[in-house]
């Protein structure tokens, strides 16, 4: 597996552990629908699920991780979230968060952006 894939998996695991510490329940990881993948689907409060996009970088030299969530990625996340809710017959609100992970040999940081973007 390529280094960036390994780093992405490490970042997703760090994000999942962070969410668990913050009181979230992990409902699903790596949910795939069509061409879209949701990294983590979680819940803290009844009536709302949280779709989490994890972005991991080993340096912020070219920008912060959260800046790499494109408009096309947002559209795919919304599509996959819609399918998740419909296929499970859920009656919930959906919130979209980003967890930005910076991880290298010296540093490790996690930043959680709640309501990072809104569906349209």
N, C-alpha and C positions, 0 to 999 in steps of 0.2 A: 504494500500500500504506500502511496506517495506521502511525503512528509506533511503536506498541507491537509491531507485526509486524516492522518494521525492526529495532527494538531486540532482539527475540527472535532474529532471524537473526544479528545481530552477536554476541550472546551465545553462540549455538551454534557459530559459527566460532571465537570465542575459546576456548571449551571444547574443541573438537576440536584446536586448535593446542596447548593445554595438555596434553591427553592424549598427543599425539604426542611432545612434549618429555619426558614422563614415561615413555616407552617402550611405550606402548600402540599396538596396531595397530587402526585403524578398520576394522571389518567392514562397517558399513552406517550410513547416516544417514537419518533420517526414514522409518523402517520403519512402514508403516501396515497395520493389520489391523482390520477392522470399524470401530469408532469410536475405536480406540486408535492413538496414534502414539508410537513410541520415538524420541527425539531422536538418540541415538547408541548403537550397539552396538559394543563394542570388546573386545579381548582382549590380555592381557599374558602370562598363563600358560596353557599347554596344560591342557585339562580344565575351564576356566572362561571363560565369557563375562561381560561386564559390561554391564548395561543402564543407560544414563546418562540421567537426566532433568535437563535444563538449565533453570534458572530465572534469568531476568535482570530486574533492576530498575534504575532510574536513581537510586533513593534507598532507604534503609532506614527512612525516616520512619514507614512503616506496618507495618514488620516486615521481617525478613531474608528474602531470596528463598526459601531452603529451607523456610520456614514455610508457603509457598503450595502445597505438594504435598498435595493432599487425599486422604482415604481412597478416594474414588471414582476419582481419578487413579491411585492405587496399584493398585486392582483392574484398571483398564484396562491398565496397564503389565504386570501379571502375565499377563493374558490374551494380550496381544500377544507377550510373551516366550515363553510356552508355544507359541504358533503358530510363532514363529521357529524354536525348537528342533525341534519336530515336523516342520515342513515341510522342514527341511534334514537331518533324520535325524541330529541331533547327540547325542552322549552326553557332556554337559558339565553342570557345576554353573552356576547362574545367580546372579550377585550384582547387587544393585540399589544404584546410587550416585546421588547428587545433586551437580551442580556448580552452585554459586551464583555468579552474576556480578553485580557492581555496576558500572555503567558510565554515566558522564555526562561532561560537558566537562572536569571537573577530576580526577575519580578513575576508576580502573579496578582492580577486585580480583576475584580468582577464589579460591573456596574449594571444596575437593573433600571430600565426605563419603562415605567408603567404607562399604558395608553400611548405608546410610541407613535401610533398612527391610527387613523380611523378608516373603516371600510366605507365604500362609496356606492 
